[in-house]
Amino acid sequence: MTRDNTQIYNTYVRANLPAGMTYSRSKARYTTNEENFASYSEAESYQNYISKNGYTTDFVMEVLISNDGDSFTIPCQDIGTFNAVIDWGDGTTDTITAFDAAELQHNYVTAGTKTIKVSGTFPNINFNNGGDRAKLLGVMNLGIVGWENLKNAFYGCNNLDVFITGATDTHSVNELIGMLRNCESLVFAQLTTLNTTTCTNFRNMFKGCTSVKFLDVSSFSTRLSTDFNSMFESCTNLNDINGVEWFDIGSLNGPNDLNDFMTGVTIPTARYDDLLINWDAQAVTNGQTVNFGGSTYTGGGAAAAARASLIAGDGWVIADGGIA
């Protein structure tokens, strides 16, 4: 049997992993610093970051201050109780006890890239396509800071290219609507530690992330979700979504809960085949209209039968790329 270049590469990588990284064949996961990743590149990036910056439970952001004297404001909503300390990355700190505290705006004496660290209790952040969204370059650790709401948290942060959940706890977050919407520079997202067990809505979560090519959502619990509308819409360079085939869609309760789900996206045929088979096996809501972009399925087999069953048996309207 002739192996392709990808198989040869993967075999070599897994036989020569750096110290502190392991690979589980049964789980198909790389592990480093107690975090699991679907790809070697994700694990390597996270390991390098931890090696350089150390392990932390702080919420860590990198922002660009273009000119001496410019300011940066962390936008928040009146949700939850604040009792946090912000290290602004220039030798100064502020204590925050209210969502609208004046200290959430900070003036920098000198320009440059600043690393902001938030510790304590900081229940939400809400750029919502406004404010200093363009100054945010990366979320390097989502942190364990008592998150309660991430709806539209980083929406419109068009220069954010790295998003790492890292050490975090989001078990109290029940909506991820628009969390990374229109983060059009995003190229690397590590999401495996995002706890979605109480999440009921993923609408627009990644919509408009036009640069990202791969997402791993295999750790997502979606059993309570009632809305996946436009979750991956217009992610035009996205060519694989690991784990989407295992989404639990049993809580969908309306005909529009999957509208534009993957419009503009193409995932591998094998993964789309699995999605059709696994979703058809669930007790699904009738009459869904769903767009799977340019994804193609294998004709004449189980995937084609599952697709036909969703259409004929459940009244679904499916748009996709047709037979591979």
N, C-alpha and C positions, 0 to 999 in steps of 0.2 A: 504494500500500500504506500503510495507516495504522499508525503505530508506537505502541506502548503507552508509558505513562509511564516504565516502567523503562528502555526503550530510549533514550528522550529524555534521561533523567537520566544514563545511562551515557555517552552521546555527549558530553554537556556536561562531565561530570567528566573524561573522558579528553582533552578538548581544553583543559582548564584545570587541569592537574596542578600541584601546588606544585613549587618548585625542588628538584631532587634526586630526583624521582620520575619513573619512566617506565612506559609500558604496552606490552606486547608482545601484539599481536593474535593472532599465530600460537600463542603459548603461553597466552594468556588469563591473564596474570600482571602484577601491578604490582610494580615493583622499587624498593626504597629501601634505602640503606645496605648494598647487596650482598645483601639478602634478598628473597625472592619471596613474594608473597601473592596469594590468589585474589580478594580483595575490596579495594576502595578503603579501606573503613573500617579493615580490619586494617593495611594499609600506612600509613595516616595515623596510627593510634595508635602504631605502632612508630616511625615517623619522629619523632613528637612526643616520645616517650620518649628516643630517642637525642639529639635536639636539646637536651633538658633535662638529661640525665644523662651524655651522652657514651658512646662505644663502650667496652665492657669485656668481658674474658673471665672476669671474676669470676662466681661464683654469687651472685645478688642476691635477697634476700627483704625483704619489708616485714611487720613484725609490730606488733601493738597491745599496748602495755603499759598496762593500765587504771589502775593505782595506783602511786604512788610506792613504791619498794622491791620491786615485783614482779620475778620472774625469768622467763627464757625458756631452754628447753633444746632443743638440736638433737639429735634422736634418731638414733643410728647403729647399724649392725650390725658384727659381726666379719667383714667382707668387705673385702679389699684393704688397702693400706698407706696410712696417713694421714701427711701432712706438709703441713699447711695453716696459714694465718693467718686468723683471724676478726676482722674489723673490726665491732664491735658497734653502731656508729652513734651512740655517745655519747662518742667520743674515746678509747676503750680498745680494745686488741687482745689476742688470745691466740693462742699457737701450739699446734696440735693434732697429736699424733703417735700417738694411739691412739683406737679407736672408743668407748672408755668413759672418756676423759679427763674429769676433774672440770671442766676449763675449758669443756666443752660446755654447761655451765649458767652463765648470766650474770645477775647481779642489777643492775637498773637503779635509779638513785637517783630519777629522775623519770619520771612517766608520759608517754605520748605514742606516736606512730607512729615506729618506729625502722627504719632501713634497714641491714640486715646484709649484709656483703660477705665472701665466702669466696674466697680465692685459694690457689694451690698444688695439692696433691693431696688430694682429698676424695672417695673412691670411692662413697659411698652416703649416703642419708638415708632414714629409715624411721619416719614418724609412725604408720602402721599402726593408725589409728583410736584413738590414745591420746595421752597426754602433753599437750603444749601445742598440740595441733592447732588449737584454736579461736582461737588468737592469731595464726595466720598469715593475712595479708590478701592477699598477692600474691607470685608469683615473677616478678620483673621481668627476669631473665636466668638461664637455666639454667647457663650458663657452661662453660668448658673447664677442668675440674678433675679429669679422670681418672675419670669416672663408670664404674662397673662393675655396679652393681645399683640399679634403681629400682622393684623390686617393692614394692607397697603404700607407695610413697614418701610420697605426700600423701593417702593414704586417710583419709577422715574429716575433712579440713580444711574444715569446713563454712562458714567465713567467707572462704575464698580465692575472690576474684572475678576475678582476672587471672592468667593463666599464659602466660609468654612464653619460648619456648626461646631465641630470639635467637642470640647467638654461643655455640655449644655443640658438643660432640663426644661422642656416645653410641655410638660404633661398637663398644665393648666390652660394651654392655648386651644381654643375650640374653633377658631377660624384662621385659615391661611389665605384668605382672599387677597389676590394681588400682591402677595409678599415680595416677589421679585419681578413684578410686571415692568416691562420696558427697561430692564437692565441690559441694554443692548450691547454693552461691552463685555458682559459676563462670558468668560471662557472656561472657568474652573469652578465647579460647585461640589462641595463635599457635604452630603445631606444625611449620611447614614446614622447620625446620632439625634436626628430630629424626631422627637416623640410626638406621634400624631394620633395616639390612641383615643383622644377625646375630640378630635377634629371632625367637624360636621360639614365643612365647606372648603373646597380647593379651587373655587372659581378664579380664573385669571392668574393663578399662582405664578406661572412662568411665561405668561403671554408676552410676546414681543421681545423675548431674549434671543435676538437674531444672530448672536455670535457663538453661542454654546453648541457643541457638537455631541456631547454625551451627558446623560443624566442617569444617576442611579437612585431610583426610588423604591428599591426592593425592600427597604426597612419600613416603608410607610404602612401604617394600619389605616385602612379606609372603610372599615365595616360600618362606621357611623355616618359616613359622608352622604349627604343628599344632593350634592352639586359638584360636578366636574366640568361645568361649562367653560369652554375656552382655556382649559388648564395649560395646554401646550400650544395654543394657537399662535401662528406667525413666528414660531421658532424655526426660521427658514433654513438654518444650517444644522439643525438637530437631526442626527441620523441613527440614534439609538436611545431607547429609554429602558434601561434594565429594571425589571420588576413590574412594569405597567401591565404585563400579561397576567399578573396575579392579583390585580386590584379586586377587592370585594365591592361589588356594585349593588349589593342586596338592599341598601337603604334608599336608593333612588326612588323618588315618589312622584315625579312629573315628567311629561314628555320632552321637556327642554333641558334636562339636567346634564346632557352630553353634547349639546350644540357646540359645533366648532372645536371639539375636544382636541383634535390634532391637525386642524386645518393648516396646510403649508408644511407639514412634517412627513418624512418617510422613515419608517423603522424597518429593520431587516425582515425578510419574508418569514423566517423561522419564528421570530418573536411575534409577528402578527398572526401567524398560524396558531401559536399557543394562546394568544389573547382570545381569538375567536372561539377556540375550543373551550377554554376555561370560563369565559363569560357566558357562553351558551349553556354551560352546565349549572349555572346559578339560577335562582328564582328571580328573574329580571322583571322590571317594569315594562309593560307593553307600550308600544307607540313611540319609542325613543327615536330621535333623529341624531345621528352621530357622523362626524367626519373624521376619517382616519388618514387624511391627506393623500400622499402618493403611495402609501403602503400597499404591497401586493401579497396575495395569498396563493397557496399551492392548490391547483385545480384537481378535481377528481378524488379528493381524499377527505380526511376528517375535518380539516379547516373549512373546505368548501361546503361540507354538509352542515357544519355549525353555523356558518354565515347564512346559508339558506334557511336554517331553522329559526334564526333570529328574525329574518325578514318575513318568512311565511307564517311561522308559529307565534311570534311575539309582535309582529307588526312594525318592526324596526325599519327605518330608512337609513341605509348605509351608503356613504360615499367613500370610495377608496381608489386605489390604482388598478383594481381588477386582478385578473389571474397573472401570476408571475410568468 
